Amino acid sequence: MEEAIFKSSVLHGFVYVNEAFARMFGYESKETMLSTQPINLYNSKVERDLLLARVSRQGKVSNVLMSYRREDGSSFWGRLSVSLISEKGGDFLVGTITDVTIQQEQNEQLQENEQQLRNAQQLAKLGNWRVFPSDKRVEWSGECAHIHGFLATDYQDSFNIWLQGFEDISHIEIEQGIKRSKQMNDAFEFGSWYTIPGGAKKFLYYICGIEGEGDDERWFGTVQDRTELKNQELELISTQEFYQNILDNIPVESILIDENLKYHYISRNAIKDAELREWMIGKTNKDYSDYRKLKEDFTQVRDEMVAKAMQGDLTIRWEENMKTGDGRDTYHIRNLVPITLIQDQKPKKFLIGYSFDINDIKRAQFRLEDRNEELNQLNKELDRFVYSISHDLRAPIASVLGLNSLAEDTADREELDTVLAMQREALDRLDLYIRDVIDYSRNKRMAVQSEDVCLRKIVDDCMADLVYQTNYNKIDYFIEIEEQTCIQSDKLRIKIIVNNLLSNAIKYADSAKDNSFISIRAEWKEKGVTLIIEDNGIGIKEDYKDKIWDIFFRGTSTIPGSGLGLYILKESVKNLNGEIDFISKEGEGTTFKIFIPEQTV
């Protein structure tokens, strides 16, 4: 229930109301509400005046039940809490109102029903009795004497004989309860086991009242022998608790469905929420599906299984997948067994349902399937890796061998220098390829090692390693990372990430541009840091954007490379539980963004 808040001047009316206040009284807006006089909101001017007088005396009141009137003339009940404050400009009332109309109507209905019950019992004259506490005298009807096992005239001290028979309530508690009922203007009711003079035990239920005062005070009421009902109730409770305790403690979900396909019983293991479990009794699978907002096929499958078991008199079993309230998948084996039970002296058909949680089995199955998928992927990568290694390693070695033969056959110094430069280029390609293979191997087999990693030092070290790379001196570098920008993470993998991105940015610089640049900056985010590397190089073709993460993919054959760099980069980010994204336009440049989460030490 939403609280309605207001502030009003004692003399001039409202100065503030919230939206809830305006809605509660049926006004279209707060502004319209503010122009309304508070007295118009009360059904009784007298009650309002009494309330204001009380607030004036006490300074505040809390939780006062009041009858209010909406703009359309309809009434409702509200609980008012208000305080009187003094501010510059006068006295003000500040408080809240809570709509309790439903609760009030329920209370009134309950009181009316209880009164009707008491009237019916009094009209039936079941065990009428009167007691005069001052002179310890008892008077009761013949039925009342039969219930208690003695006439009021059998004993000189019948009052104390009567009181001694109660087992669950004392003389003092009876007296206090009856006198309190007078103050509350209500009856005092209680039930107790009672021992009659012959020794037999009965369960008696009393409805008591009081009239008169002082020596004329009299207790009166009715009494009903509910022994048979109480014993049946206790037996039923005992039997129900016995079997329910068994069903609730067996690690199986149990239900009972009647011939109308409605739930007749649900065990605690089936639905742990007691309120939902109680609500489900008498409901169908469709009701449950609508309540949980499940997919339509859920109800269809269950109803098909229930109908098949009920109509075909068959035991049915199936596997069911459901989602928990927080979105997790759960798996069960469901079973339905038809049985016939006697209800209201007639044979009726039911379905006993029981199910087993197979989440552990399914998780193991999914892990096995994932592992098989990983192994299949690894086998594919291994095949490609072996092929690429044999091809890409052999090419520069063959070039060196061929150039070596040329060097042996020439005596010209200038030609020899050219051959040696070509050999160096081939060996550089081989060295780069071997480094990528080493990075690939390290990323695959090494666990994540958390340590304090300073990003500026990582960038500086990578720049130093790349200083001899072609195009390095033709580019302007902008590094916007503070010296103290550090994060708990895996130093090796962060270096692999930074080195690959910088190497690619240098390698794929656009030689047609006069001012090539590479920008490197870091931005702190919640629970991690985002590394941003931007360049104005040749960019990535639109057709290649979905392929750049593939192992051994190369966008061009004119620039040397292994095709491993971005694949290793993506795998390194994945191992750090990070995220990577990029935007690129051919001919304009590329920006990579890598989120690196803080690792637990």
Secondary structure, 3 states (H helix, E strand, C coil): CCCEEEEEECCCEEEEECHHHHHHCCCCCHHHHHCCCHHHHECCHHHHHHHHHHHHHHCEEEEEEEEEECCCCCEEEEEEEEEEEEECCEEEEEEEEEECHHHHHHHHHHHHHHHHHHHHHHHHCCCEEEEEHHHCEEEECHHHHHHHCCCCCCCCCHHHHHHHCECCCCHHHHHHHHHHHHHHCCCEEEEEEEECCCCCEEEEEEEEEEECCHHHCEEEEEEEECHHHHHHHHHHHHHHHHHHHHHHHCCCEEEEECCCCCEEEECCCCCCCHHHHHHHCCCCHHHHHHHHCCCHHHHHHHHHHHHHHHHHCCCEEEEEEEECCCCCEEEEEEEEEEEEEEECCEEEEEEEEEEEECHHHHHHHHHHHHHHHHHHHHHHHHHHHHHHHHHHHHHHHHHHHHHHHHHHHCCCHHHHHHHHHHHHHHHHHHHHHHHHHHHHHHHHHCCCCCEEEEHHHHHHHHHHHCCCCCCHHHEEEEEECCCCCEEEECHHHHHHHHHHHHHHHHHCCCCCCCCEEEEEEEEEECCEEEEEEEECCCCCCHHHCCCCCCCCCCCCCCCCCCCCHHHHHHHHHHHCCCEEEEEEECCCEEEEEEEEECCCC
